[in-house]
Amino acid sequence: MSERINIVIDEEIKIEEILGRIKATHSDYFKLSNYMRGLETKVAELEKPDCVWTQEFEGEWNGTCGISWGFIDDGPTENQCNFCPKCGGKLIEEQP
């Protein structure tokens, strides 16, 4: 498990400990529930798989998530593409 995921989980545990020590209102629980859903989303984003892009033809690239993308000049690295616009995974350029 990565360090960033551990931080999110540690933060969640601390919030549960605090709730156990105080008398919270319904509104507090609602706010906390929304906050926890936000943490779950962050964890899911951190766990996205990499998307490996390979060049099929001059300027045309395909990713492992199924995306097809074209560049007029150069490739993903030269065009500063760090993440796949379809799946959001870290873009890894496979060298031919």
N, C-alpha and C positions, 0 to 999 in steps of 0.2 A: 504494500500500500504506500502511495507516495506521501511525502511530508505534508503537502497541501491538503490532501484528503484527511490526514490525521488531525490537522488543525481544525477543519470543519467539524469533525466528529467530536473532538475535545470541547469545542465551543458548545455543541449541542448538549453534551453531558453536563457542563457547567450550568446551562440554563435550567435543565431538569432539577439539578440540585438546589438552585435558588428557588424554584417554584415550590419545592418541598418544604422550604423554611418560611415562606410567606403565605399570607392569605390573599389569593389572587381573585379578582373579579372576573365575570364572564368576558368583559371587554379585554382584560389582560390575556386570558386564554386565547381569545380570537386573534389578537395581535401576535401572540407567540406562535400560534398555529400557522399563520401566514409567514412568519419569519422562518419557521422550520421548513415549510415548503420551499422557501427560497434557498435554504441550505441544501436541500435535496437536489434542487436544480443545479446548484453549483457543483455538487459532487458528480452528478451525471455528466456535466460538461467536462469535468476534469478526467473522466473515464472514457471519453470518446476515443475510438481507435484512430490511428494515423490513416491518411488517405494517400496511397502511393500512386503517383502520376507517371505514366510512360508516354513517350512520343510515338505516335502512330505514323504520321506523315509530317511534312514540313509545316510547322505552326499548329498542328492538331495534337492535343494531349487528351488522354483518357485516364480517369481515376478509378480506383478499386471500388468506389461507391456507385459507379455507373455514369459519372459525369463525363461529358465530352466538352472540351474547351479549346478555343483557338486564340493564338497570339499572332499579331502581325510581325512583331520583331522578337527574336529570342524566345526564351521559355519562362516557366514560372519563377525561377530564382531571379533572373535578370529583371523581371517585372514586379519583383517584391511581393509575390504571392506567398503568404505564410500559412494560410488555412484554406481548406476547400470551401467554396461558396455553396455547395450542395449539402454536404454532411457536417461541416464545421470541424472536421478532424484536421490535425496538423498535416500540412502538405509536405510530402516527401517526394522529391524528384528522383526517379530511377534513371540512372545513367545508361545509355545504350551500349 
